[in-house]
Amino acid sequence: MVQLLKVIFIATIVLLIIALTAWGTLALWFRAPGQDTLRIILASAFALLGLTTMAAQFGRRPARSIAVFAFAFTAIVIWWSSIQPPNEGHWAADVARQVTGVIDGDIMTLNNVREFEWHSENDATENWTTRTYDLSQVQSTDLFMSYWDGPNIAHFILSFGFEGGEYLAWSIEVRRQVGGGFSPIADFFKENTMVIVASEEQDVVGVRSNIRGEDVRIFRVVTAPELRRHLIEELVNNSNALSEQPRFFNSLTSNCATTVVGMLRDIDVDIPFDWRLVVNGYLPDLIYDRGALDTRLPMSELRERGKIKSRAQAVGLNNGYSDAIRIGVPDPNT
């Protein structure tokens, strides 16, 4: 029994060292200061230290190796905690500005609303505007899921419809530097900050459906008027806070979907943990199970009817875009 407990203890220590070594090595690989050569040297050195520490657990003096490893890992953690998100950068044009807003009674005024005219993925006519909306006229909430790499992961966009047929879409995105891109692995390691974009649908949704050719689907959500308003207010509050204090985007804990879920919890919407919050391509299924989509139809049919790509490309990126992409999509609020 003693021998078995010893084996279990050593195995636990080794597994812990493996996990800490993997994290520390990747943190140094992605974020260590200096040129690529220095990053490679630092990451390789820590990986080698982890390997020797694991091997030492089967020797005579494992405690000494653990002490050295713990000292090195603590130094990495202290360095890691010192990395703060930048407020300034050479940002890509489409994420160069953070929307901010003021709400006075029912009137919401937003600065830096994005209204780009997209010609290709790397070419757009830039336009940032100030827009005013009457929150007493919010009539609908729609969820867009843009599947860019299979069915498991999607980008999440919320859009609110107003009387008169106007739509305002909100998208939480990676704030890339010029020439930079999105990497789910790198964004676990403080690679990019977060930006909240408020935009016309033919911009922030259209660039995905018409320009990038992604599989974009719309789901019309059951929401009470007070919930729509509270959620918009939370988006404005978070946008204002982000303009003052930037945050890192994290592929798992602080992304397009989890940030909105956090806002909903802040306004007392009960959302228990569910695996579909992580594998967010299935988030519409979670919403369906909670009765917030049109349950008169099976989920498979809602997914099929929600495909907007062909309708979007047929109408083009003009003022008829929002009406065209909703043709045939059931509205549970009617």
FENUR-V495275 format. One record per backbone hydrogen bond with DSSP energy under -0.5 kcal/mol. CO is the residue of the C=O (numbers start at 1). NH is the residue of the N-H. Records with the same first field share a line. If there is no record, write none. Layout:
CO: NH / NH
This chain:
1: 5
2: 6
3: 7
4: 8
5: 9
6: 10
7: 11
8: 12
9: 13
10: 14
11: 15
12: 16
13: 17
14: 18
15: 19
16: 20
17: 21
18: 22
19: 23
20: 24
21: 25
22: 26
23: 27
24: 28
25: 29
26: 30
27: 31
28: 32
35: 39
36: 40
37: 41
38: 42
39: 43
40: 44
41: 45
42: 46
43: 47
44: 48
45: 49
46: 50
47: 51
48: 52
49: 53
50: 54
51: 55
52: 56
53: 57
54: 57
55: 58
56: 59
61: 65
62: 66
63: 67
64: 68
65: 69
66: 70
67: 71
68: 72
69: 73
70: 74
71: 75
72: 76
73: 77
74: 78
75: 79
76: 80
77: 81
78: 82
79: 82
80: 83
82: 84
89: 91
90: 178
92: 95
93: 96
97: 99
100: 111
102: 104 / 109
103: 105
104: 107
106: 108 / 135
107: 104
108: 110 / 133
109: 102
110: 131
111: 100
113: 129
114: 200
116: 118
117: 125
120: 119 / 123
123: 119 / 120
124: 126
125: 117
127: 115
129: 113 / 131
131: 110
133: 108 / 135
134: 137
135: 138
137: 163
140: 161
141: 221
142: 159
143: 219
144: 146 / 157
145: 147 / 217
146: 148 / 155
147: 215
150: 149
152: 281
153: 148 / 149
155: 146
156: 172
157: 144
158: 170
159: 142
160: 168
161: 139 / 140
162: 165 / 166
166: 162
168: 160
169: 199
170: 158
171: 173 / 197
173: 195
174: 176
175: 193
176: 92
177: 180
181: 183
183: 187
185: 188
186: 189 / 191
192: 249
193: 175
195: 173 / 197
196: 99
197: 171
198: 114
199: 169
200: 203 / 204
201: 205 / 206
203: 207
205: 208 / 209
206: 210 / 211
207: 212
208: 214
214: 216
215: 147
216: 308 / 309
217: 145
219: 143 / 221
221: 141 / 223
224: 227 / 228
225: 229
226: 230
227: 231
228: 232
229: 233
230: 234
231: 235
232: 236
233: 237
234: 238
235: 239
236: 240
237: 241
238: 242
239: 243
240: 244
241: 245
247: 194
250: 254
254: 250
255: 259
256: 260
257: 261
258: 262
259: 263
260: 264
261: 265
262: 266
263: 267
264: 267 / 269
265: 268
268: 270
269: 271
274: 277
275: 278 / 279
278: 280
279: 282
280: 283
282: 285 / 286
283: 287
284: 288
285: 289
286: 290
287: 292
288: 291
292: 222
293: 295
294: 297
298: 301 / 302
299: 303
300: 304
301: 305
302: 306
304: 307
306: 218
308: 312
309: 313
310: 314
311: 315
312: 316
316: 318
318: 321
320: 324
321: 325
322: 326
323: 326
324: 327
326: 329
328: 330
330: 332
331: 334
